[in-house]
Amino acid sequence: MMCALVAICLLAASAAAPAGASSRYRPGGVLPAQVFAPYFETYAGHHLAALSRRSGAEYLTLAFLQTRKKRSCKLTWDGDPNMPVAWLTFGPGISRIRAAGGDVIASFGGYTADHGWTDIADSCTSARAVARAYEKVITTYHVTRLDLDVEDNSLRRHAAVDRRSKAIHPGLGSPR
């Protein structure tokens, strides 16, 4: 599915439940008015469902999707080439969280995106390619929510702010 806008892609991803989802899982459903969705540091391993169960946190924010090097448009979890955006990386854990009535939010960037790895909008020079990267995460994990954790140096990179904004909605961009 190629989406013109990430927002449209998010709506399309919410239209069908992923394989293995229980009847309790409601893709695209409204989050509760208040939700506790702590960051799950993906470098800590693949045990997000166990953490969710032990902690009682039904929702987790999976942190962080980044590129490994400058001028790259290839996302990995924490910039680790051994943790690609692929169903086997976190999909089974996500399915278990959903079966228990929770869900996940995919987070891009973070502080380490300026200190070791790279935020995709800083690295990738095409808004369309950034949108395709977001879309791959949406369609791979069937997520309906994204967290763009833009901080530190990434806040001052106006071209990257424009790319990120246009990837979400082509009519957007940062004012100059």
N, C-alpha and C positions, 0 to 999 in steps of 0.2 A: 504494500500500500504506500504510494507516494502522496504525501500531504502537502498542500500549498502552504498551510499554516500549522504550526505546532498545536495551536488550540483546536483546530479541526481534527488533527491526528489524535489528540487526547480524547475528543468526543468519540471518534471512531473506535479507539482502543477500548472505550468503556461499553461499547455496544454488545460485545460477546465475552462471555466468561472464558478464561483460559482453561485448557484441558486439565482435568483433575481438580477443578475448583468445586467446592461443596455447594450445596444449595443455600448455605448461609452467606456465602460471598456475593456481594452485590457490586459488580464493577460499575464505576461511575457514580456510586451512591454518595450521598452527602455525608461528609465527615460529621461527627458529633459537633455541637457548638463549641465544646472545648475538648481538645484531644491531646493526649500525651504521646508524642512521637519522638523519642530521644534518638540521637544519632547513634547508629551502629557503625563502628569503625570497621570497614570491610577488610582491612589488613589483619584484623583479629581472627579471621578464619570464616568458615562457611556455616557456623552454627547459629545463625540468626533465629531460627525457630525455637531452638533450645533456650536462647537468651530471652526471647519474647515470653516463652512459657514461664521460665524461672522468675523473671522480673515482674510479670503481670502487665507488661507494656504490650497491648494488642497491636499497636502501630509502631513501626520503626522507620526512621529516615536513614537510608543506606548511603553512607558517605565514604568516599567521594569519587565521582567520575572525573577523570583527568586524562590529558595526553602525556605521554612519556617525554616528548621532546618538542622544542619549538618548531613551528611550521608543520605540525602534524594535525591531521583531522581524525586520527584513530583514537577512540576512547578506550580506556581500560579502567578497572577499579584501582584507585590509588596509583595510577601510572604503572602498574605492574603487568608486564606482558603475559604473565602466567594467570592473570585474572581478566580475561576478555569479557566483552559484553556478549554473553552467550547464555542460553537457558541453563546449561549445566553448572555455570558458575554460582548463581544464586536462585535459579528458578524453583528447584525442589523445596528449598526452605521457604520461599515466598508462598508456594502452594500450601505448605503446612500452616503458615501463619493465616492465610485466607481461610483454610478449612476450619480454623479455630475462631473465625469471625473477625480477624484483623486485616491489616493491609500494610503496604510499604509505600514510601515516597522515595524516589531516586534523587540524590543530591549531586550537583555538579560544582566543581571548584573547590572552595574551602581555602583556608590559610596556606596549606601546603601547595596549593596551585601556584603560588608566587614564591615558594621556598622549597624547591626540589623538583616539582612537576609543573604542569601548565594547565590553566583553564582553557577549555576548547575554544572559546571565543577570542582569547588572547593568541592562541596558537594557529588556529585555522583561519585563513585569510578570506574565506568565502562564507557569506551568510547562508547561502543555500546548502553548503556542506555542513555547517553547524546545525542547520535544521534537520538535515539527513541523519546526523549523529544523534540528535535528540529523538528523532523518529525511531531510530534503531533501538534505543533503550525502551521507548514506549511499546513498540511492537514485540520486542524480545521478552520483556517481563510483564507485558499487559498492564503497565502502571497507568494510573489516571491522574497522577499529580507529580510535578517536578519541583525541586527546590534548587534555585540558582543562588548558591552561597558565594556571592561576589564580595571580596574584601581586599584590603591592603592595596597593593599596587594595581590590581585589576580595576579598582574604582577610578583610576586616573588614565586609563588607556581608552581614550574616546573612540578610536576606530573599533576596538573590541566591544565597547558598550553598544555602538551602532550595530555591529554584526549580531550580537546577542539579541538585541531588540528586534532586528529584522528577521532573525530566525524564528522568533516567537510570532511576529506579525510583520509582514513586509512593509506596511505603511508606517511603522515606528522607526525611531532613530533618536539619538541624543541631540538635544538642542545645542547649538554652538554660540 
